[in-house]
Amino acid sequence: MLASGLSPQQIMSSLQQQVESATQQQAFAKVEQGLAQGQSWIDLLLKYRCLSRYHYQVLSIAEGAGKLVPTFLMLAHQLEQRQERQQRLKVQIGVAQAIISIALLVQIVVAVIGGLFPLSAIIFWLLMLFLTRSLYFLLAQDIFVLLSMGVSKPLLKTNQLVQRVFEYYFYDLLLMQLSAGIDAQQAIRVLSQIFPSVSLRHKLRTAQHFLEQGNSLTSTLIKANLVFTTHLKQVLSVGEQSGRLEQNLAYHLRLEAQYLDIIIRDIFAWLPRVYYTIALILLFKWVMY
């Protein structure tokens, strides 16, 4: 609708008629009222929980750079892919979990008939339910909340995958701001408002201090421990020295996006297999029993 030329107020009015949820209708109506009062559309979408913190920051930067429409389209495409993967995963895990539950229920009934108390089967069944609920909860979380948790934990600070995921999202937002003509100090200040982690905010304040002292952006990010991988250090260093920082960083992030997409596909492919393996083991035990 935005790409077709409709105003934000027209869009919110149209969305109110399309959604069935009363909560969403009320939220869109409040956004429309705020727009009529001259408030920022992106700020209103965040205020009434129509955006995650990550999407809010991306769209705020895009709005200032005059790239709101293509950014909305990019995020819509990402959300469609994410939703499709999550729905497929939930269906596959749901089927496997149903088989596991039936197998465990049979074991519990047989044990009770035999005069035994199947404590281990009950505990295992509750554990599976807890793990599945936790998995669904994590999939629904804001990416920056998860990243803040990940890089703040000592055991995960040395995990290369967590480091690369953090670098991708962090430097993608940094690049968007630099490409929009925002200076490095202001860009770092904006990023410090995203993460709920105290340790990360401390690192970002340290980075602001180094920039104020006249340090280069690359040396600042390295000194503030915001660069984890050796390859990114080289990309930043060579890019800044050659005057092609934005181009080099953009190319690096495109390669990282391809790598992370492969990892995500593998994770979503293997998780249901773990559940099916457990289901097969339980069914085999039941048949043998």
N, C-alpha and C positions, 0 to 999 in steps of 0.2 A: 504493500500500500504506500509506503514511503517512496519507493522507487517510481511509483505511478504518479506522484505529485501531490498526494494528499497531505494535509497539514497534520501535525501531531494531535491536535484536538479532534480532527475528523477521524483519525485512526483510532483513538481511544473510544470515541463514540461508537464506531463500527464494531470494535472488539466487544463492547458491552452487549451488543445484540447477538454476537456469535457464540459466546461462552455460556455454558449452562450453570456453572458454579456461582452461587450467590456471593461467595467471598470474593471471587475474581471480579464479578460485576461491580461490587462496592469499591474494590481497589481501583479499578479502571475509572470509575466515576469520580473518585477523589483526585486521581491524576488529572482528569479533564478539568476539574474545578481549579486545581493548582495552576494549570496552564493558562486558564482564563485570568488568573491573577498575576501572570507574568513570571511564574517560577520556572526553573530549569526542568526540562522534560526528563533528562537523565537522572537528576537528583530526585525527582518525584518517583520515578520508577524504582529507584533503590529504597526510598523511604517507605513505600507501600509493598516492598518485598516482591517486586516484579523482576528484579535483577539480582544476581550474585555479586559479591564484592569484586570478583575478577572481571565480570562483564561490565560492571559499572565503571571500573577504571579504564578498560579498553574503549568503551563508548565515550567517556568523558574526553579522553585524548583525541579520539576520532572527531568528536564534535568541534574541538578547538582547531583541528587541522583541516576541517571542511571535508572529511571523508566518512561521514556518518552512514550514508546509504551503503557503500561497499562493505563497510565494517559490519553493519547489521546483517547483510547477506552472508558474509563469512561466518559470523557467529551462528546464524540460523543453520547453515550447512553443518557446522561442528556439532550443534545440539541434536540435529536429526541423526547424525551418525552415532552419537553417544546414546540416544534413546533407543535406536534400533539394536545396538549391541547389548544394552542392558535388558531389553525386553526378551531378546533371544536367550540370553544367559539365564534369566529368571525362569523361563519356560523349561529349559533343559535341566536346571537345578531342581525345579519344582517336581518334575517327573522322577528324577533320581531320588529326591527326598521322600516322595510318596512310597517308592519301592522300599527304601530304608525303613520308613516308619512301619510299613506292613510287616516286613521281616522281623523287626524288633518287637512289634505287637504280638506276633505269633510266638516268639521266644518267651515273652512275658506270660502269655496265657498258658503255654505248655509248662513253664516253671511253676506257676501258681497251682495248676492242676496236680502237679507232682509234689506239692507241699513245700516248695522252695520260694524264697523271696528274691526275685531277679534284680537285685540292686545295681549290678554292673550294666545290665541292659537299659534300665531306667536312666542311669547317669549318662550313658552314651547317647541316648535319645535326646535328653535335655541339652547335652553339649552340642549335638548337631544342630538343634534348633537355635541355640545361642550363637553359634558360628555363622549360620546362615543369616540371621537377623543382623549380626554385626557386619557381614559382608554387604548386605543391602544398604545399611546405614552409611558405610564408607563410600559406596558408589554415589550416594545422594549428596555428599558433602561438597562444600566449596573447595576448589582445588588449592586455594591459598591457605586455608585452614590446615589441610593435610600436609602441604609442603612445610608450613611453619612447624608443625609437630615433628615431621620427619627430620629436618635439618637441625632441630634443637636437641634431639636425642643423641647421646654419645655413641650408641651402637649403630645408629643410622648415618652419622656424620661421615663414616668411612665407606658407606654403601654407594658404589659408583652410579647405580641406576637412579637412586634418590637425588644424587648430586646433579646428574644430567637433566632430570625432570625439572628440578629447581632452576637450573641455569636457563633452560629453554623458556620457561614462563617469565622468569625475572627479566632476562635480557630481551625478550620479545617486547615487553612493555617499555623497557628502557629505549629500545630501538625506535618504537613508535613515537616516543616523545622527541628523541633527537632528530628524527626525520621530519617532525612537525615544526622544527626550529626552536624547541624548548632547550634552554641551556642545561648543562649537566647538573648543576646544583639544584635547580628547580625540579628536574626529573627525579633525582635521588630523594628529594623532599616528598614528592608525590608517592613514590614507592614505599616510603616509610609509613605511610598511612594505610597501606594495604594489609600488612602482615600483623596478626595478633600476637606473634611471638616477641617476648621482651628482648631476647638475645639478638634476634634479627634487627629489631629497631635500634638496638645499641650499635650494631655494626653499621647501619645506615647513617646514624648520627656521626659515627666516627668517619665515615666516608665524606659527609658534608664538611667536617672539620678539615680533612686533608685537602679537599677542593678549595676551601677558603684560603688555605695556606699557599695555593698556587701549584699544587701537584697535578700531574696529568691524570686524565680519567683512568687510564689503564693502571698506573701505579697506585692510584687511590683505591680502585676496586680490589687489587691484589693485597694491599696493606690492610684493608678492612675485612679480609677473608671472605670476600663475596665471589671469588673465582675459585672453583674447586678442581677443574680438570686442566691438565697441561695444554691440551689442544686449544681450549678457549683462551688461555693466556697468550698463546702464540697468535691467535686470530686477532685479539685486541691489540697486542703490541705491534704487530706488523701493520695492521690497519691504521692505527693512529700515526705511526711513523711515516707511512706512505700517503696519508691524507685520504684514505679510503676506508675509514672505520665503519661507516654505515653500510657500505657495499659488502665488505668482508663479513661483517656480523650478520647481515641479511642472508648471505649465502650459507654461512655456518648454521644458522637457525633452520633453513630449509632442509639441510641434510639431517639435522637433529630431529626435525618433525617426521621425516621418513623413518628414521631409526625407531623413534618412540611409537609410531603407528604400528610397526612390526611387533614390538614388544607387547603392546596392548592387545593386538590380535592373538598373539600366542597365549597370553594370560587368559583371555576370554575363551580360547579354545580348550585350554587344559583344565580350567576349574570344573566344568561339567564332567570331565573324564575322571577326576578325583572322586566325585560323588558317585559316578557309575561303578567305579572300582570298589568302593565301600559297599555299594548295594550288591554287587556280585559276590563279594566275600561273605556277606551276611546270608544271602540266599543259598550259597554253597554250604555254609555251616548248618542252615536250617534243613537242607535236603539230607546232609550227612547225619544230622541229629535224628 
